[in-house]
Amino acid sequence: MNAVTNENTNLFIRINMKCYRIHIPKMTLKAIGNPKYIQWGYEPKAKKLMLTSVWHNEKNAVHLHLTKQGVCYVYSKAMLEGIRCVGGVLTADGSYLLKGEKIKQMPAIYFMLEKAIFMDEDDVSL
């Protein structure tokens, strides 16, 4: 975990716990190589969510479907409810902004769930 780069500007995701949607902007996807598939990882002790790229349909891989603007949305009620239950984070029904840290040696980004910023529902700028 010590191999974090300083290239973390604009690396974020937004999680909406009302509709169990994860918004992944194109800058975040670019940082992990613009993959066709991604995988999620969760580290319960550290309360970190990891996003990593995979290049083919591996087990538990999520195939990305991008909008014309290069943004993608991933829906997963089971994963987000599991994180909420196990980690005691993201407890309010609303949107959270999570800033990420790029891992230097691999195409992955970590998001600290305890540092999630609760967003006003009227803030649709992201």
N, C-alpha and C positions, 0 to 999 in steps of 0.2 A: 504494500500500500504506500510505500515511501516514494515510489516512482511516479509521482504526479507532476505533470507539466504545468507551465505557466500559461498555456494556451486555452484558458478556461472562459474567455470572454464569450458571451452569447451561448453558452452551453446550458440549456435548461429544458425541462419538460413541465407541462402543466397537467395536473391530475384533477379531474372533476369527480368527486365522490357521489354526486347525485345520480349521474348516469354511468359511472364506472368507466370513464373515458380518459385515455392518456394522449395528450397532444404532443407530438414530437416535431419540432420545427426543422426546416431544412438545414440550418447551420449545425444543429446537433447531429443530424444524420451525416452531414458532410465530415464532421470530426471523426466519425468511425468508418469512413470510406464509402458512403452512399450505398449501403448493402441492399440486397433484395429481400433478405431475411434477417431477423433479429432474434435474440434470446434475452430473457429477463432472468436475473438472479437476485436473491434476497439473502442478506446476512443479518439474521435476527439479533444477535448480540450487539453488533455495531449499529443496527438499524439503518443499513445501507441498501439501496436498490441499485443494481447494476444493469446497464444496457450494453449489450455487445453485439457485434455484427457476425453473421454467419453467411456463407456464400451459396449454400444449397439447403434444401429442405431436410434439416436434421431433426431429431426427436425434440419436441417442444419448441421448434422454431416457429416464428410468426412471419408469414409472408406479408410484405408491406404493399399497400395500395396508396399511392400518393395522389393528392389533388393536383390540379393544374399549377398551383402555386408551389408545389414541392413539399407540402406538409402532409403528414399522415396522422391518423387517429387509430389507436388500438383500444379495443373494449375488452375488459376482463373483470367481471364481477367477482369471480372466484379468487383471483390473485389479489385484488385490492382489498376485498373483505378479509382474506387470510392475513395480509400484512397488518390491517387494522386490528384484527383480533390478537395476533401473536405479538405485535410490536407496540400496541397501545398508541399508535400514531395515526394521523389523518382521521381524527375522531369526529369532526364536524362534517355535516353534509354541505359541501361547497367545493370551491376550487382552491388548489394549492399550487404555488410556484416552487419548483425545486431546481436549485442551481447545481450544476454538475462539475466534476473534476475529471479530466481526461487522464487515463492511465497511459503512461509513456510507452510501455513495452507491448501493448496490445490494443486492438480496436475496441476499446470499452470506456464507458463513463460511469462513475459512481455518483449517486445522489444521496445526500444525507437527509433521511426522513425527519429527523428531529429538528432540522433547520428549515423545514418547509414553511413557506410564507402563505398564510391564509389570504385569499384574494376576495375582494368585493365582487359579488355576482355581476355587477354592472360594468366591471372592467373587462371589456372584450378586445382589448388592444393586442393580446397575445395570440 
